Amino acid sequence: MRVLGIESSCDETGVAIYDTERGLLGHRLHSQIDLHAAYGGVVPELASRDHIRRLPLLLAEVLEAIGMAVTDIEGIAYTAGPGLAGALLVGSSVAEALGVALGVPALPVHHLEGHLLSPLLSATPPAFPFVALLVSGGHTQLMHVAGVGDYALLGETVDDAAGEAFDKTAKLIGLPYPGGPALARLALSGTPGRFKLPRPMLHSKDFDFSFSGLKTAVLTTAGAEGFGETDKADLAAEFQAAAVEVLVAKSMAALRHTGLRQLVVAGGVGANLALRAALDEAAARRRAKVFYPEMELCTDNGAMIAFAGALRFMAGERGGEGGGKFAVRPRWSLMDIAAPRPPAV
């Protein structure tokens, strides 16, 4: 089955084709970083309008690159939430319209499920069950994953997500948008430990996170008189070290709690090299293994949506057959989705 995946939840427009027999055939991704940079963050209306412009072009590019016609598409998966309402509506309306035109099912997919399953697209995928660390700009969660749709929440952030804290901290010390990658680059030239930042909830004996206090500590430190460029680099290095230490400790605790030896890391912060190195080292000491999506699939992308949709199609789930009815869910808990539902007989 050839599945078209459409991702438009925020500021990346992604389109991909996944074949259930041949794997990922091709994908295209457009980032809106340049569009939003002047505003220091995502402007929802601008994001929605850009998705409208980009989706038809990206679909045409993918189909041409893999030598497929639009009529060869046999199913469509699209991000229905969580995300920006207007941006989600663009992707969902395109998907459902195509479903009606082609007479194929269009299936709404949870954005985080796409991230959660994206490491299964790698050359050495994990097998179920595993512990998953979802770590992005909007979410930081630890999950027990027994299968597609079979998820149990172990813990999550009680305030800022890790990626959000990276971005806000970068802005506090004067780094350009997008802040997270800029902070990680600056941290390479800094010395962690010179400044002392807290490790929130490190010893809370649960699997929850908190990054708001860490960000506030950065604000207090960066506001000191005479804070210069070397200070910025050292503070960036200390912030990254603090965030990484908490993420690693909680992830290892989740492995101990579940008795599992496989950790999946997904979401944009999963591309952070310091986090990867620390997780790999900690997991090796436990004789566990960490799985990551390919670097190009760490950010929001259509490939993860096509793949998640394909797994659900393969399990017998079906969306609307030409009905064109849809509803997006800007706020949608991963705990509210279920295992694939076979069609009624």
TAKASUL-V911068 format. One record per residue. OMEGA is omega in degrees with one decimal (999 if undefined). D_FIRST is the distance of its C-alpha to the first C-alpha in whole Angstrom. Layout:
((OMEGA D_FIRST) (OMEGA D_FIRST))
This chain:
((179.6 0) (-172.8 4) (172.9 6) (176.5 10) (-179.7 12) (178.6 16) (179.5 19) (-172.0 23) (-176.9 25) (-172.8 28) (171.5 29) (177.0 26) (-177.3 23) (177.5 20) (-179.8 16) (173.0 14) (177.5 10) (178.5 8) (-175.2 6) (176.9 5) (-173.7 7) (179.8 9) (-178.0 10) (-177.8 12) (-179.4 12) (176.4 15) (177.6 16) (-178.4 20) (174.0 22) (177.7 25) (-180.0 28) (-176.9 31) (-177.8 33) (-178.7 36) (-173.9 36) (-174.1 37) (-177.5 39) (-177.2 42) (178.8 42) (-179.4 41) (-175.6 38) (173.5 35) (-171.8 36) (-177.9 34) (178.1 35) (178.4 34) (-179.0 31) (-178.8 30) (-179.8 31) (175.1 30) (179.3 26) (-179.8 27) (-168.9 28) (-171.9 25) (179.6 22) (-179.0 22) (-179.5 23) (177.6 21) (178.7 18) (179.9 19) (-178.9 20) (-178.5 17) (179.3 15) (-177.1 18) (-176.8 18) (176.8 15) (178.9 16) (171.2 13) (-178.6 14) (179.5 14) (177.2 13) (179.2 10) (-176.8 8) (178.1 6) (-178.1 7) (174.4 10) (-178.8 12) (178.4 16) (178.5 19) (178.8 21) (-11.7 24) (-179.3 26) (177.9 28) (-173.0 30) (-178.5 29) (179.7 30) (177.7 27) (-179.2 25) (178.7 25) (-178.2 24) (-178.3 21) (-179.8 20) (176.2 22) (-178.5 20) (-178.1 17) (177.4 18) (177.4 19) (178.3 16) (178.2 15) (-176.6 18) (-175.7 18) (-177.3 14) (-179.8 14) (-179.2 11) (174.3 11) (-170.5 13) (175.2 14) (-177.2 17) (176.0 17) (-177.6 20) (-177.7 21) (174.7 23) (175.2 20) (177.4 18) (-175.9 21) (-175.6 22) (-174.4 18) (177.0 18) (176.9 20) (176.7 18) (-175.9 16) (-177.5 20) (178.3 21) (-175.2 22) (174.0 21) (173.5 23) (174.5 22) (-0.5 23) (175.5 25) (171.5 27) (-179.9 29) (171.7 27) (175.4 30) (-172.5 28) (-174.4 31) (179.4 30) (-177.0 32) (-173.1 32) (168.0 31) (-174.6 33) (169.2 32) (-175.2 32) (166.3 29) (-174.6 29) (-179.6 25) (-179.2 24) (179.2 21) (-179.2 18) (-178.2 20) (-172.7 23) (175.6 25) (-179.6 29) (176.1 31) (-179.8 34) (-179.4 36) (179.0 35) (178.3 37) (177.3 40) (-178.5 41) (169.3 39) (-177.4 36) (179.7 37) (176.9 35) (178.8 37) (175.6 40) (-177.3 39) (-178.2 39) (177.6 42) (177.8 44) (179.6 44) (-179.8 45) (-178.8 48) (170.5 49) (179.0 48) (-176.7 45) (174.7 43) (-4.3 39) (-167.9 37) (-174.5 39) (178.3 37) (178.7 37) (178.7 40) (179.5 42) (178.1 40) (179.9 41) (-178.5 45) (179.6 45) (-178.8 45) (-177.8 48) (179.9 50) (176.8 51) (177.7 50) (178.2 53) (170.2 55) (-178.9 54) (178.3 54) (-179.0 51) (172.4 50) (-171.5 47) (175.3 46) (-179.9 45) (-176.8 45) (-176.2 47) (179.3 46) (170.9 45) (-175.9 42) (179.0 39) (-178.0 39) (171.1 40) (-179.6 42) (-178.3 42) (-180.0 45) (176.8 48) (178.0 47) (179.1 46) (177.4 50) (175.8 51) (-180.0 50) (-179.9 51) (-178.1 55) (-177.0 55) (-179.0 54) (-179.1 57) (-178.7 59) (177.4 62) (-179.7 61) (-172.8 58) (-175.0 57) (177.6 54) (177.3 55) (179.5 54) (-178.6 51) (-179.9 50) (179.0 51) (176.9 50) (179.7 46) (179.8 46) (177.7 48) (-179.4 46) (179.3 43) (-179.9 44) (-179.4 45) (-179.6 41) (-179.3 40) (179.8 42) (-178.8 41) (-179.6 38) (-178.2 38) (-179.5 41) (-179.7 39) (178.8 36) (177.4 38) (178.6 39) (176.1 36) (178.3 35) (-177.1 39) (-176.5 38) (-176.4 35) (-178.6 36) (-179.2 33) (177.6 32) (177.1 29) (175.5 29) (178.9 26) (-176.9 27) (-177.0 25) (-173.2 26) (-179.7 29) (176.6 32) (176.4 30) (-178.4 30) (-173.5 34) (178.0 35) (177.5 38) (179.9 36) (-178.2 34) (-178.4 37) (178.5 39) (179.2 36) (-178.9 35) (-179.3 39) (179.9 39) (180.0 36) (178.5 38) (178.7 41) (-175.0 39) (176.2 37) (-178.5 34) (179.5 31) (180.0 30) (179.6 26) (168.8 25) (173.0 23) (-176.3 23) (-177.7 26) (-179.5 24) (178.1 22) (178.3 25) (176.2 25) (-177.5 23) (-179.1 20) (-177.2 16) (-178.6 15) (179.0 16) (176.6 15) (-178.4 11) (178.2 11) (177.5 13) (-179.4 11) (178.2 8) (179.7 10) (174.9 12) (-179.0 8) (179.1 8) (175.6 12) (-179.5 12) (179.3 13) (174.2 13) (178.8 14) (176.6 16) (175.8 15) (-179.3 18) (177.4 20) (179.7 21) (-179.5 23) (176.6 22) (178.1 25) (-177.8 25) (-179.3 27) (173.2 29) (-173.3 30) (-179.5 28) (176.2 28) (179.0 26) (-179.2 28) (177.5 27) (-174.9 23) (175.5 22) (-178.8 20) (179.7 16) (177.1 18) (-179.6 16) (178.0 17) (-179.3 20) (999 21))
